[in-house]
Amino acid sequence: MKSLQRIVALAALIFSASAIADPARHEVSYNKEIAPIIHDYCLSCHEPGGQGYEKSGLDMRTYQSLMKGTKFGSVIKPGDSFTSILIQVVDGRVHASIKMPYGMEGGLAKDKISLLKKWVNQGAKNN
Ligand code: HEC
């Protein structure tokens, strides 16, 4: 009986440790992680008066306006970062001339791009 208790305790310990250590379990938060990236790297152009907004119609001030997309339609497909236009343009997968942030040397840092991808793949939640 003692040894069974030990095994159970050990299993619980391993399980909780892996839950903390496994980054795949981390749920990306729109409010805490995505909105700050948008604020720092996108918003200056993607709000009324900015060139990105004027040209494409994409207003990134709120979750709702972001999900609404450009005048041609949505740029985020929840659950699918590969076909989401927003991810394609930060990845530089569409065309160099529309790589976002527009005109930024080297583009967005890799860790920020992966965070955006993860958020989209997790359903692009308003969390
Ligand atoms: C310096 C200004 C500027 C910044 C900063 C900027 N954009 Fe843009 N964005 C533009 C312009 C201009 C367009 C219109 C491009 C075109 O249609 O030729 C655009 C268009 C877009 C589009 C629509 C592309 C399409 O195919 O219709 C997306 C999505 C986008 N931007 C995302 C972002 C994201 C995400 C960021 C931040 C990481 C960002 N932008 C930062 C200027 C900017």
Residues whose N, C-alpha, C, O or C-beta is under 5 A from the ligand:
A	BS01	HEC	Y41 C42 C45 Q51 G52 K55 S56 T70 V75 I85 L86 V89 I98 M100 P101 Y102
